[in-house]
Amino acid sequence: MTDYGVALFDSPSATLRGEKALKKAGMEVKLIPMPRELSSDCGIALRFTWSEREQAESALAQTRLAVVGIHRLE
């Protein structure tokens, strides 16, 4: 079973820019509905493989997007 993480942003447009940045970094990402236990804000989040968390953080830091949080999905 694969462990996943999610990156949360404060707007749908920031989420889409984050998706583009992670794909450009060679990561496989998927837009998913925002897990309600994490937030009720934006409505969508980015899912990625948890083992690639450091790569995701690095790629997102380069975009200067405001990342609300990165969480492991249980």
N, CA, C and O atoms as a Tripos MOL2 file, in Angstrom:
@<TRIPOS>MOLECULE
protein
  296   295    74     0     0
PROTEIN
NO_CHARGES

@<TRIPOS>ATOM
      1 N           0.8400   -1.1830    0.0000 N.3       1 MET1
      2 CA          0.0000    0.0000    0.0000 C.3       1 MET1
      3 C           0.8860    1.2490    0.0000 C.2       1 MET1
      4 O           1.8170    1.3510    0.7990 O.2       1 MET1
      5 N           0.6010    2.1760   -0.8780 N.am      2 THR2
      6 CA          1.3940    3.3940   -1.0020 C.3       2 THR2
      7 C           0.9030    4.4390   -0.0100 C.2       2 THR2
      8 O          -0.2980    4.6670    0.1320 O.2       2 THR2
      9 N           1.8550    5.0700    0.6730 N.am      3 ASP3
     10 CA          1.5220    6.1970    1.5410 C.3       3 ASP3
     11 C           1.5220    7.4650    0.7020 C.2       3 ASP3
     12 O           2.3880    7.6620   -0.1510 O.2       3 ASP3
     13 N           0.5410    8.3200    0.9530 N.am      4 TYR4
     14 CA          0.4330    9.5610    0.2090 C.3       4 TYR4
     15 C           0.5200   10.7550    1.1430 C.2       4 TYR4
     16 O           0.2530   10.6580    2.3410 O.2       4 TYR4
     17 N           0.8960   11.8650    0.5680 N.am      5 GLY5
     18 CA          0.8570   13.1390    1.2550 C.3       5 GLY5
     19 C           0.0030   14.0870    0.4510 C.2       5 GLY5
     20 O          -0.2590   13.8570   -0.7290 O.2       5 GLY5
     21 N          -0.4310   15.1580    1.0950 N.am      6 VAL6
     22 CA         -1.1860   16.1840    0.3940 C.3       6 VAL6
     23 C          -0.5790   17.5370    0.6880 C.2       6 VAL6
     24 O          -0.1460   17.8200    1.8050 O.2       6 VAL6
     25 N          -0.5570   18.3660   -0.3380 N.am      7 ALA7
     26 CA         -0.1300   19.7540   -0.1910 C.3       7 ALA7
     27 C          -1.3760   20.6170   -0.2760 C.2       7 ALA7
     28 O          -2.1860   20.4830   -1.1930 O.2       7 ALA7
     29 N          -1.5140   21.5140    0.7120 N.am      8 LEU8
     30 CA         -2.6810   22.3760    0.7910 C.3       8 LEU8
     31 C          -2.2980   23.8080    0.4580 C.2       8 LEU8
     32 O          -1.2430   24.2940    0.8670 O.2       8 LEU8
     33 N          -3.1600   24.4710   -0.2840 N.am      9 PHE9
     34 CA         -2.9450   25.8590   -0.6950 C.3       9 PHE9
     35 C          -4.1750   26.6740   -0.3320 C.2       9 PHE9
     36 O          -5.2160   26.1180    0.0160 O.2       9 PHE9
     37 N          -4.0540   27.9950   -0.4150 N.am     10 ASP10
     38 CA         -5.1740   28.8360   -0.0140 C.3      10 ASP10
     39 C          -6.1230   29.2010   -1.1450 C.2      10 ASP10
     40 O          -7.1120   29.8970   -0.9160 O.2      10 ASP10
     41 N          -5.8410   28.7430   -2.3590 N.am     11 SER11
     42 CA         -6.7460   29.0270   -3.4730 C.3      11 SER11
     43 C          -6.6090   27.9490   -4.5470 C.2      11 SER11
     44 O          -5.5750   27.2880   -4.6430 O.2      11 SER11
     45 N          -7.6450   27.7790   -5.3430 N.am     12 PRO12
     46 CA         -7.5550   26.8250   -6.4430 C.3      12 PRO12
     47 C          -6.4440   27.1790   -7.4370 C.2      12 PRO12
     48 O          -5.7760   26.2840   -7.9540 O.2      12 PRO12
     49 N          -6.2400   28.4630   -7.7090 N.am     13 SER13
     50 CA         -5.2010   28.8420   -8.6720 C.3      13 SER13
     51 C          -3.8130   28.5010   -8.1340 C.2      13 SER13
     52 O          -2.9460   28.0730   -8.8960 O.2      13 SER13
     53 N          -3.5910   28.6820   -6.8420 N.am     14 ALA14
     54 CA         -2.2980   28.3070   -6.2530 C.3      14 ALA14
     55 C          -2.1080   26.7940   -6.3130 C.2      14 ALA14
     56 O          -0.9970   26.3170   -6.5410 O.2      14 ALA14
     57 N          -3.1810   26.0400   -6.1100 N.am     15 THR15
     58 CA         -3.1040   24.5880   -6.1910 C.3      15 THR15
     59 C          -2.7140   24.1540   -7.5950 C.2      15 THR15
     60 O          -1.8910   23.2530   -7.7580 O.2      15 THR15
     61 N          -3.2910   24.7810   -8.6040 N.am     16 LEU16
     62 CA         -2.9650   24.4450   -9.9930 C.3      16 LEU16
     63 C          -1.5210   24.8110  -10.3280 C.2      16 LEU16
     64 O          -0.8490   24.0760  -11.0520 O.2      16 LEU16
     65 N          -1.0410   25.9360   -9.8120 N.am     17 ARG17
     66 CA          0.3660   26.2990  -10.0320 C.3      17 ARG17
     67 C           1.2850   25.3230   -9.3150 C.2      17 ARG17
     68 O           2.3510   24.9840   -9.8280 O.2      17 ARG17
     69 N           0.8820   24.8700   -8.1390 N.am     18 GLY18
     70 CA          1.6550   23.8650   -7.4170 C.3      18 GLY18
     71 C           1.7020   22.5520   -8.1780 C.2      18 GLY18
     72 O           2.7420   21.8940   -8.2260 O.2      18 GLY18
     73 N           0.5810   22.1690   -8.7730 N.am     19 GLU19
     74 CA          0.5310   20.9520   -9.5820 C.3      19 GLU19
     75 C           1.5270   21.0510  -10.7460 C.2      19 GLU19
     76 O           2.2710   20.1100  -11.0220 O.2      19 GLU19
     77 N           1.5270   22.1800  -11.4050 N.am     20 LYS20
     78 CA          2.4370   22.3880  -12.5350 C.3      20 LYS20
     79 C           3.8950   22.2860  -12.0800 C.2      20 LYS20
     80 O           4.7190   21.6860  -12.7700 O.2      20 LYS20
     81 N           4.2130   22.8660  -10.9240 N.am     21 ALA21
     82 CA          5.5930   22.8350  -10.4170 C.3      21 ALA21
     83 C           6.0280   21.4140  -10.0780 C.2      21 ALA21
     84 O           7.1560   21.0230  -10.3780 O.2      21 ALA21
     85 N           5.1470   20.6430   -9.4580 N.am     22 LEU22
     86 CA          5.5170   19.2770   -9.0860 C.3      22 LEU22
     87 C           5.6480   18.3810  -10.3140 C.2      22 LEU22
     88 O           6.5280   17.5230  -10.3650 O.2      22 LEU22
     89 N           4.7840   18.5750  -11.2940 N.am     23 LYS23
     90 CA          4.9130   17.8040  -12.5310 C.3      23 LYS23
     91 C           6.2040   18.1650  -13.2560 C.2      23 LYS23
     92 O           6.8730   17.2940  -13.8110 O.2      23 LYS23
     93 N           6.5520   19.4430  -13.2510 N.am     24 LYS24
     94 CA          7.8020   19.8810  -13.8830 C.3      24 LYS24
     95 C           9.0080   19.2510  -13.1890 C.2      24 LYS24
     96 O          10.0360   19.0030  -13.8190 O.2      24 LYS24
     97 N           8.8750   18.9930  -11.8860 N.am     25 ALA25
     98 CA          9.9480   18.3470  -11.1130 C.3      25 ALA25
     99 C           9.9600   16.8330  -11.3210 C.2      25 ALA25
    100 O          10.7650   16.1270  -10.7130 O.2      25 ALA25
    101 N           9.0680   16.3360  -12.1820 N.am     26 GLY26
    102 CA          9.0490   14.9170  -12.5070 C.3      26 GLY26
    103 C           8.2400   14.0630  -11.5500 C.2      26 GLY26
    104 O           8.3610   12.8380  -11.5510 O.2      26 GLY26
    105 N           7.4200   14.6970  -10.7380 N.am     27 MET27
    106 CA          6.6200   13.9550   -9.7660 C.3      27 MET27
    107 C           5.2510   13.6120  -10.3380 C.2      27 MET27
    108 O           4.7060   14.3360  -11.1710 O.2      27 MET27
    109 N           4.7130   12.5010   -9.8760 N.am     28 GLU28
    110 CA          3.3570   12.1290  -10.2300 C.3      28 GLU28
    111 C           2.4390   12.6970   -9.1560 C.2      28 GLU28
    112 O           2.5420   12.3300   -7.9860 O.2      28 GLU28
    113 N           1.5490   13.5830   -9.5550 N.am     29 VAL29
    114 CA          0.6310   14.2220   -8.6110 C.3      29 VAL29
    115 C          -0.7980   14.0930   -9.1320 C.2      29 VAL29
    116 O          -1.0360   13.8590  -10.3160 O.2      29 VAL29
    117 N          -1.7250   14.2540   -8.2130 N.am     30 LYS30
    118 CA         -3.1340   14.1690   -8.5810 C.3      30 LYS30
    119 C          -3.9030   15.2110   -7.7870 C.2      30 LYS30
    120 O          -3.6930   15.3670   -6.5840 O.2      30 LYS30
    121 N          -4.7960   15.9240   -8.4670 N.am     31 LEU31
    122 CA         -5.7030   16.8340   -7.7790 C.3      31 LEU31
    123 C          -6.7940   16.0030   -7.1220 C.2      31 LEU31
    124 O          -7.4030   15.1470   -7.7630 O.2      31 LEU31
    125 N          -7.0420   16.2600   -5.8340 N.am     32 ILE32
    126 CA         -8.0610   15.5230   -5.1010 C.3      32 ILE32
    127 C          -8.9360   16.5110   -4.3270 C.2      32 ILE32
    128 O          -8.5210   17.6440   -4.0840 O.2      32 ILE32
    129 N         -10.1380   16.0910   -3.9410 N.am     33 PRO33
    130 CA        -10.9390   16.9500   -3.0610 C.3      33 PRO33
    131 C         -10.1970   17.1580   -1.7420 C.2      33 PRO33
    132 O          -9.5330   16.2460   -1.2480 O.2      33 PRO33
    133 N         -10.3070   18.3360   -1.1840 N.am     34 MET34
    134 CA         -9.6530   18.6440    0.0840 C.3      34 MET34
    135 C         -10.1800   17.7120    1.1740 C.2      34 MET34
    136 O         -11.3870   17.6660    1.4140 O.2      34 MET34
    137 N          -9.2980   16.9740    1.8310 N.am     35 PRO35
    138 CA         -9.7630   16.1420    2.9560 C.3      35 PRO35
    139 C         -10.3550   17.0430    4.0420 C.2      35 PRO35
    140 O          -9.6830   17.9520    4.5280 O.2      35 PRO35
    141 N         -11.5850   16.7990    4.4160 N.am     36 ARG36
    142 CA        -12.2950   17.6630    5.3700 C.3      36 ARG36
    143 C         -11.6070   17.7270    6.7260 C.2      36 ARG36
    144 O         -11.7060   18.7310    7.4300 O.2      36 ARG36
    145 N         -10.9120   16.6590    7.0910 N.am     37 GLU37
    146 CA        -10.2380   16.6740    8.3880 C.3      37 GLU37
    147 C          -9.0350   17.6160    8.4090 C.2      37 GLU37
    148 O          -8.5170   17.9420    9.4770 O.2      37 GLU37
    149 N          -8.5930   18.0530    7.2310 N.am     38 LEU38
    150 CA         -7.4450   18.9510    7.1580 C.3      38 LEU38
    151 C          -7.8500   20.4130    6.9880 C.2      38 LEU38
    152 O          -7.2420   21.2970    7.5910 O.2      38 LEU38
    153 N          -8.8690   20.6730    6.1750 N.am     39 SER39
    154 CA         -9.2830   22.0550    5.9380 C.3      39 SER39
    155 C         -10.5880   22.0880    5.1660 C.2      39 SER39
    156 O         -10.9480   21.1300    4.4820 O.2      39 SER39
    157 N         -11.2840   23.1950    5.2850 N.am     40 SER40
    158 CA        -12.5020   23.3790    4.4970 C.3      40 SER40
    159 C         -12.3540   24.5640    3.5470 C.2      40 SER40
    160 O         -13.3420   25.0330    2.9830 O.2      40 SER40
    161 N         -11.1290   25.0480    3.3670 N.am     41 ASP41
    162 CA        -10.8900   26.2630    2.5820 C.3      41 ASP41
    163 C         -11.0450   26.0790    1.0870 C.2      41 ASP41
    164 O         -12.1400   26.2460    0.5490 O.2      41 ASP41
    165 N          -9.9890   25.7460    0.4290 N.am     42 CYS42
    166 CA         -9.8700   25.8300   -1.0240 C.3      42 CYS42
    167 C         -10.7620   24.8520   -1.7840 C.2      42 CYS42
    168 O         -11.3290   25.2180   -2.8140 O.2      42 CYS42
    169 N         -10.8950   23.6410   -1.3090 N.am     43 GLY43
    170 CA        -11.7120   22.6660   -2.0070 C.3      43 GLY43
    171 C         -10.9230   21.5950   -2.7260 C.2      43 GLY43
    172 O         -11.4200   20.4830   -2.9050 O.2      43 GLY43
    173 N          -9.6860   21.9040   -3.1500 N.am     44 ILE44
    174 CA         -8.8500   20.8950   -3.8020 C.3      44 ILE44
    175 C          -7.4620   20.9040   -3.1730 C.2      44 ILE44
    176 O          -7.0100   21.9020   -2.6120 O.2      44 ILE44
    177 N          -6.8070   19.7600   -3.2900 N.am     45 ALA45
    178 CA         -5.4490   19.6050   -2.7640 C.3      45 ALA45
    179 C          -4.6370   18.7850   -3.7690 C.2      45 ALA45
    180 O          -5.1940   18.1990   -4.6980 O.2      45 ALA45
    181 N          -3.3390   18.7520   -3.5760 N.am     46 LEU46
    182 CA         -2.4580   17.9510   -4.4240 C.3      46 LEU46
    183 C          -2.0070   16.7180   -3.6630 C.2      46 LEU46
    184 O          -1.4870   16.8240   -2.5530 O.2      46 LEU46
    185 N          -2.2020   15.5610   -4.2530 N.am     47 ARG47
    186 CA         -1.7380   14.3200   -3.6390 C.3      47 ARG47
    187 C          -0.4540   13.8760   -4.3280 C.2      47 ARG47
    188 O          -0.3300   13.9600   -5.5490 O.2      47 ARG47
    189 N           0.4880   13.4080   -3.5380 N.am     48 PHE48
    190 CA          1.7510   12.9030   -4.0610 C.3      48 PHE48
    191 C           2.1940   11.7320   -3.1960 C.2      48 PHE48
    192 O           1.6480   11.5130   -2.1150 O.2      48 PHE48
    193 N           3.1740   10.9860   -3.6660 N.am     49 THR49
    194 CA          3.7070    9.8660   -2.9030 C.3      49 THR49
    195 C           4.5210   10.4040   -1.7360 C.2      49 THR49
    196 O           5.4190   11.2240   -1.9280 O.2      49 THR49
    197 N           4.2130    9.9450   -0.5260 N.am     50 TRP50
    198 CA          4.8140   10.4860    0.6920 C.3      50 TRP50
    199 C           6.3460   10.3560    0.6870 C.2      50 TRP50
    200 O           7.0350   11.2100    1.2450 O.2      50 TRP50
    201 N           6.8710    9.3260    0.0790 N.am     51 SER51
    202 CA          8.3270    9.1540    0.0460 C.3      51 SER51
    203 C           9.0170   10.2640   -0.7480 C.2      51 SER51
    204 O          10.2330   10.4280   -0.6480 O.2      51 SER51
    205 N           8.2600   11.0220   -1.5290 N.am     52 GLU52
    206 CA          8.7950   12.1410   -2.3040 C.3      52 GLU52
    207 C           8.5340   13.4920   -1.6360 C.2      52 GLU52
    208 O           8.5990   14.5340   -2.2880 O.2      52 GLU52
    209 N           8.2400   13.4710   -0.3460 N.am     53 ARG53
    210 CA          7.8890   14.6880    0.3890 C.3      53 ARG53
    211 C           8.9640   15.7570    0.2880 C.2      53 ARG53
    212 O           8.6510   16.9190    0.0290 O.2      53 ARG53
    213 N          10.2220   15.3910    0.4870 N.am     54 GLU54
    214 CA         11.3030   16.3840    0.4300 C.3      54 GLU54
    215 C          11.4070   16.9990   -0.9540 C.2      54 GLU54
    216 O          11.6300   18.2030   -1.0830 O.2      54 GLU54
    217 N          11.2490   16.1950   -1.9770 N.am     55 GLN55
    218 CA         11.2800   16.6990   -3.3560 C.3      55 GLN55
    219 C          10.1150   17.6610   -3.5840 C.2      55 GLN55
    220 O          10.2830   18.6980   -4.2250 O.2      55 GLN55
    221 N           8.9400   17.3230   -3.0640 N.am     56 ALA56
    222 CA          7.7760   18.1920   -3.2070 C.3      56 ALA56
    223 C           7.9960   19.5230   -2.4970 C.2      56 ALA56
    224 O           7.7020   20.5830   -3.0490 O.2      56 ALA56
    225 N           8.5170   19.4650   -1.2690 N.am     57 GLU57
    226 CA          8.7740   20.6990   -0.5160 C.3      57 GLU57
    227 C           9.7690   21.5870   -1.2450 C.2      57 GLU57
    228 O           9.5970   22.8050   -1.3070 O.2      57 GLU57
    229 N          10.8110   20.9750   -1.7970 N.am     58 SER58
    230 CA         11.8270   21.7300   -2.5210 C.3      58 SER58
    231 C          11.2480   22.3790   -3.7780 C.2      58 SER58
    232 O          11.4930   23.5570   -4.0390 O.2      58 SER58
    233 N          10.4890   21.6220   -4.5460 N.am     59 ALA59
    234 CA          9.8980   22.1580   -5.7800 C.3      59 ALA59
    235 C           8.9150   23.2820   -5.4720 C.2      59 ALA59
    236 O           8.8760   24.2830   -6.1870 O.2      59 ALA59
    237 N           8.1250   23.1270   -4.4210 N.am     60 LEU60
    238 CA          7.1550   24.1610   -4.0660 C.3      60 LEU60
    239 C           7.8350   25.4000   -3.5020 C.2      60 LEU60
    240 O           7.3580   26.5150   -3.7170 O.2      60 LEU60
    241 N           8.9320   25.2260   -2.7900 N.am     61 ALA61
    242 CA          9.6680   26.3710   -2.2510 C.3      61 ALA61
    243 C          10.2090   27.2480   -3.3760 C.2      61 ALA61
    244 O          10.2840   28.4680   -3.2300 O.2      61 ALA61
    245 N          10.5810   26.6440   -4.4780 N.am     62 GLN62
    246 CA         11.1150   27.3940   -5.6080 C.3      62 GLN62
    247 C          10.0380   28.2350   -6.2990 C.2      62 GLN62
    248 O          10.3580   29.2050   -6.9860 O.2      62 GLN62
    249 N           8.7650   27.8700   -6.1220 N.am     63 THR63
    250 CA          7.6870   28.6040   -6.7790 C.3      63 THR63
    251 C           7.2710   29.8460   -5.9980 C.2      63 THR63
    252 O           6.6120   30.7370   -6.5340 O.2      63 THR63
    253 N           7.6560   29.8950   -4.7430 N.am     64 ARG64
    254 CA          7.2650   30.9750   -3.8250 C.3      64 ARG64
    255 C           5.7510   31.0230   -3.5970 C.2      64 ARG64
    256 O           5.2070   32.0620   -3.2230 O.2      64 ARG64
    257 N           5.0820   29.9030   -3.8220 N.am     65 LEU65
    258 CA          3.6580   29.8140   -3.5160 C.3      65 LEU65
    259 C           3.4820   29.6850   -2.0100 C.2      65 LEU65
    260 O           4.3290   29.1080   -1.3280 O.2      65 LEU65
    261 N           2.4010   30.2140   -1.5020 N.am     66 ALA66
    262 CA          2.0900   30.0700   -0.0790 C.3      66 ALA66
    263 C           1.4640   28.6970    0.1360 C.2      66 ALA66
    264 O           0.2880   28.4860   -0.1600 O.2      66 ALA66
    265 N           2.2560   27.7740    0.6500 N.am     67 VAL67
    266 CA          1.7620   26.4410    0.9580 C.3      67 VAL67
    267 C           1.1820   26.4880    2.3680 C.2      67 VAL67
    268 O           1.8850   26.8240    3.3210 O.2      67 VAL67
    269 N          -0.0910   26.1520    2.4990 N.am     68 VAL68
    270 CA         -0.7520   26.1670    3.8070 C.3      68 VAL68
    271 C          -0.2420   25.0310    4.6700 C.2      68 VAL68
    272 O          -0.0950   25.1830    5.8830 O.2      68 VAL68
    273 N           0.0280   23.8950    4.0500 N.am     69 GLY69
    274 CA          0.5460   22.7660    4.8050 C.3      69 GLY69
    275 C           0.7850   21.5660    3.9310 C.2      69 GLY69
    276 O           0.2340   21.4460    2.8370 O.2      69 GLY69
    277 N           1.6220   20.6750    4.4370 N.am     70 ILE70
    278 CA          1.8630   19.3880    3.7970 C.3      70 ILE70
    279 C           1.6030   18.3400    4.8780 C.2      70 ILE70
    280 O           2.1940   18.3820    5.9570 O.2      70 ILE70
    281 N           0.7040   17.3950    4.5660 N.am     71 HIS71
    282 CA          0.2870   16.4140    5.5440 C.3      71 HIS71
    283 C           0.3300   15.0240    4.9610 C.2      71 HIS71
    284 O           0.1680   14.8260    3.7570 O.2      71 HIS71
    285 N           0.5530   14.0610    5.8400 N.am     72 ARG72
    286 CA          0.5050   12.6500    5.4350 C.3      72 ARG72
    287 C          -0.9300   12.1720    5.5260 C.2      72 ARG72
    288 O          -1.6170   12.4170    6.5180 O.2      72 ARG72
    289 N          -1.3790   11.4870    4.4810 N.am     73 LEU73
    290 CA         -2.7240   10.9140    4.5010 C.3      73 LEU73
    291 C          -2.6680    9.5750    5.2210 C.2      73 LEU73
    292 O          -1.8020    8.7460    4.9410 O.2      73 LEU73
    293 N          -3.5710    9.3750    6.1240 N.am     74 GLU74
    294 CA         -3.6250    8.1220    6.8900 C.3      74 GLU74
    295 C          -4.6030    7.1800    6.2410 C.2      74 GLU74
    296 O          -4.8020    6.0660    6.7250 O.2      74 GLU74
@<TRIPOS>BOND
     1     1     2 1
     2     2     3 1
     3     3     4 2
     4     3     5 am
     5     5     6 1
     6     6     7 1
     7     7     8 2
     8     7     9 am
     9     9    10 1
    10    10    11 1
    11    11    12 2
    12    11    13 am
    13    13    14 1
    14    14    15 1
    15    15    16 2
    16    15    17 am
    17    17    18 1
    18    18    19 1
    19    19    20 2
    20    19    21 am
    21    21    22 1
    22    22    23 1
    23    23    24 2
    24    23    25 am
    25    25    26 1
    26    26    27 1
    27    27    28 2
    28    27    29 am
    29    29    30 1
    30    30    31 1
    31    31    32 2
    32    31    33 am
    33    33    34 1
    34    34    35 1
    35    35    36 2
    36    35    37 am
    37    37    38 1
    38    38    39 1
    39    39    40 2
    40    39    41 am
    41    41    42 1
    42    42    43 1
    43    43    44 2
    44    43    45 am
    45    45    46 1
    46    46    47 1
    47    47    48 2
    48    47    49 am
    49    49    50 1
    50    50    51 1
    51    51    52 2
    52    51    53 am
    53    53    54 1
    54    54    55 1
    55    55    56 2
    56    55    57 am
    57    57    58 1
    58    58    59 1
    59    59    60 2
    60    59    61 am
    61    61    62 1
    62    62    63 1
    63    63    64 2
    64    63    65 am
    65    65    66 1
    66    66    67 1
    67    67    68 2
    68    67    69 am
    69    69    70 1
    70    70    71 1
    71    71    72 2
    72    71    73 am
    73    73    74 1
    74    74    75 1
    75    75    76 2
    76    75    77 am
    77    77    78 1
    78    78    79 1
    79    79    80 2
    80    79    81 am
    81    81    82 1
    82    82    83 1
    83    83    84 2
    84    83    85 am
    85    85    86 1
    86    86    87 1
    87    87    88 2
    88    87    89 am
    89    89    90 1
    90    90    91 1
    91    91    92 2
    92    91    93 am
    93    93    94 1
    94    94    95 1
    95    95    96 2
    96    95    97 am
    97    97    98 1
    98    98    99 1
    99    99   100 2
   100    99   101 am
   101   101   102 1
   102   102   103 1
   103   103   104 2
   104   103   105 am
   105   105   106 1
   106   106   107 1
   107   107   108 2
   108   107   109 am
   109   109   110 1
   110   110   111 1
   111   111   112 2
   112   111   113 am
   113   113   114 1
   114   114   115 1
   115   115   116 2
   116   115   117 am
   117   117   118 1
   118   118   119 1
   119   119   120 2
   120   119   121 am
   121   121   122 1
   122   122   123 1
   123   123   124 2
   124   123   125 am
   125   125   126 1
   126   126   127 1
   127   127   128 2
   128   127   129 am
   129   129   130 1
   130   130   131 1
   131   131   132 2
   132   131   133 am
   133   133   134 1
   134   134   135 1
   135   135   136 2
   136   135   137 am
   137   137   138 1
   138   138   139 1
   139   139   140 2
   140   139   141 am
   141   141   142 1
   142   142   143 1
   143   143   144 2
   144   143   145 am
   145   145   146 1
   146   146   147 1
   147   147   148 2
   148   147   149 am
   149   149   150 1
   150   150   151 1
   151   151   152 2
   152   151   153 am
   153   153   154 1
   154   154   155 1
   155   155   156 2
   156   155   157 am
   157   157   158 1
   158   158   159 1
   159   159   160 2
   160   159   161 am
   161   161   162 1
   162   162   163 1
   163   163   164 2
   164   163   165 am
   165   165   166 1
   166   166   167 1
   167   167   168 2
   168   167   169 am
   169   169   170 1
   170   170   171 1
   171   171   172 2
   172   171   173 am
   173   173   174 1
   174   174   175 1
   175   175   176 2
   176   175   177 am
   177   177   178 1
   178   178   179 1
   179   179   180 2
   180   179   181 am
   181   181   182 1
   182   182   183 1
   183   183   184 2
   184   183   185 am
   185   185   186 1
   186   186   187 1
   187   187   188 2
   188   187   189 am
   189   189   190 1
   190   190   191 1
   191   191   192 2
   192   191   193 am
   193   193   194 1
   194   194   195 1
   195   195   196 2
   196   195   197 am
   197   197   198 1
   198   198   199 1
   199   199   200 2
   200   199   201 am
   201   201   202 1
   202   202   203 1
   203   203   204 2
   204   203   205 am
   205   205   206 1
   206   206   207 1
   207   207   208 2
   208   207   209 am
   209   209   210 1
   210   210   211 1
   211   211   212 2
   212   211   213 am
   213   213   214 1
   214   214   215 1
   215   215   216 2
   216   215   217 am
   217   217   218 1
   218   218   219 1
   219   219   220 2
   220   219   221 am
   221   221   222 1
   222   222   223 1
   223   223   224 2
   224   223   225 am
   225   225   226 1
   226   226   227 1
   227   227   228 2
   228   227   229 am
   229   229   230 1
   230   230   231 1
   231   231   232 2
   232   231   233 am
   233   233   234 1
   234   234   235 1
   235   235   236 2
   236   235   237 am
   237   237   238 1
   238   238   239 1
   239   239   240 2
   240   239   241 am
   241   241   242 1
   242   242   243 1
   243   243   244 2
   244   243   245 am
   245   245   246 1
   246   246   247 1
   247   247   248 2
   248   247   249 am
   249   249   250 1
   250   250   251 1
   251   251   252 2
   252   251   253 am
   253   253   254 1
   254   254   255 1
   255   255   256 2
   256   255   257 am
   257   257   258 1
   258   258   259 1
   259   259   260 2
   260   259   261 am
   261   261   262 1
   262   262   263 1
   263   263   264 2
   264   263   265 am
   265   265   266 1
   266   266   267 1
   267   267   268 2
   268   267   269 am
   269   269   270 1
   270   270   271 1
   271   271   272 2
   272   271   273 am
   273   273   274 1
   274   274   275 1
   275   275   276 2
   276   275   277 am
   277   277   278 1
   278   278   279 1
   279   279   280 2
   280   279   281 am
   281   281   282 1
   282   282   283 1
   283   283   284 2
   284   283   285 am
   285   285   286 1
   286   286   287 1
   287   287   288 2
   288   287   289 am
   289   289   290 1
   290   290   291 1
   291   291   292 2
   292   291   293 am
   293   293   294 1
   294   294   295 1
   295   295   296 2
@<TRIPOS>SUBSTRUCTURE
     1 MET1         2 RESIDUE 1 A MET
     2 THR2         6 RESIDUE 1 A THR
     3 ASP3        10 RESIDUE 1 A ASP
     4 TYR4        14 RESIDUE 1 A TYR
     5 GLY5        18 RESIDUE 1 A GLY
     6 VAL6        22 RESIDUE 1 A VAL
     7 ALA7        26 RESIDUE 1 A ALA
     8 LEU8        30 RESIDUE 1 A LEU
     9 PHE9        34 RESIDUE 1 A PHE
    10 ASP10       38 RESIDUE 1 A ASP
    11 SER11       42 RESIDUE 1 A SER
    12 PRO12       46 RESIDUE 1 A PRO
    13 SER13       50 RESIDUE 1 A SER
    14 ALA14       54 RESIDUE 1 A ALA
    15 THR15       58 RESIDUE 1 A THR
    16 LEU16       62 RESIDUE 1 A LEU
    17 ARG17       66 RESIDUE 1 A ARG
    18 GLY18       70 RESIDUE 1 A GLY
    19 GLU19       74 RESIDUE 1 A GLU
    20 LYS20       78 RESIDUE 1 A LYS
    21 ALA21       82 RESIDUE 1 A ALA
    22 LEU22       86 RESIDUE 1 A LEU
    23 LYS23       90 RESIDUE 1 A LYS
    24 LYS24       94 RESIDUE 1 A LYS
    25 ALA25       98 RESIDUE 1 A ALA
    26 GLY26      102 RESIDUE 1 A GLY
    27 MET27      106 RESIDUE 1 A MET
    28 GLU28      110 RESIDUE 1 A GLU
    29 VAL29      114 RESIDUE 1 A VAL
    30 LYS30      118 RESIDUE 1 A LYS
    31 LEU31      122 RESIDUE 1 A LEU
    32 ILE32      126 RESIDUE 1 A ILE
    33 PRO33      130 RESIDUE 1 A PRO
    34 MET34      134 RESIDUE 1 A MET
    35 PRO35      138 RESIDUE 1 A PRO
    36 ARG36      142 RESIDUE 1 A ARG
    37 GLU37      146 RESIDUE 1 A GLU
    38 LEU38      150 RESIDUE 1 A LEU
    39 SER39      154 RESIDUE 1 A SER
    40 SER40      158 RESIDUE 1 A SER
    41 ASP41      162 RESIDUE 1 A ASP
    42 CYS42      166 RESIDUE 1 A CYS
    43 GLY43      170 RESIDUE 1 A GLY
    44 ILE44      174 RESIDUE 1 A ILE
    45 ALA45      178 RESIDUE 1 A ALA
    46 LEU46      182 RESIDUE 1 A LEU
    47 ARG47      186 RESIDUE 1 A ARG
    48 PHE48      190 RESIDUE 1 A PHE
    49 THR49      194 RESIDUE 1 A THR
    50 TRP50      198 RESIDUE 1 A TRP
    51 SER51      202 RESIDUE 1 A SER
    52 GLU52      206 RESIDUE 1 A GLU
    53 ARG53      210 RESIDUE 1 A ARG
    54 GLU54      214 RESIDUE 1 A GLU
    55 GLN55      218 RESIDUE 1 A GLN
    56 ALA56      222 RESIDUE 1 A ALA
    57 GLU57      226 RESIDUE 1 A GLU
    58 SER58      230 RESIDUE 1 A SER
    59 ALA59      234 RESIDUE 1 A ALA
    60 LEU60      238 RESIDUE 1 A LEU
    61 ALA61      242 RESIDUE 1 A ALA
    62 GLN62      246 RESIDUE 1 A GLN
    63 THR63      250 RESIDUE 1 A THR
    64 ARG64      254 RESIDUE 1 A ARG
    65 LEU65      258 RESIDUE 1 A LEU
    66 ALA66      262 RESIDUE 1 A ALA
    67 VAL67      266 RESIDUE 1 A VAL
    68 VAL68      270 RESIDUE 1 A VAL
    69 GLY69      274 RESIDUE 1 A GLY
    70 ILE70      278 RESIDUE 1 A ILE
    71 HIS71      282 RESIDUE 1 A HIS
    72 ARG72      286 RESIDUE 1 A ARG
    73 LEU73      290 RESIDUE 1 A LEU
    74 GLU74      294 RESIDUE 1 A GLU
